[in-house]
Amino acid sequence: MFLIPVVMIFTKLLALNGAIYAQPVADIISTLITIPLAIKVKNDLKYSLKLN
């Protein structure tokens, strides 16, 4: 989801090194977005199990 835009931006800024650094940066961005969503889903599941 983030890799292609990050590659495009980083290659403009850092040339070939930008392509190398793009993958870890895209992974970090994805992780930072996924963690809060996973916490919310976990809490929602815990709440719905209490209702049953």
Long-range contacts (C-beta under 8 A, 24 or more apart in sequence): 1-30, 2-26, 2-29, 2-30
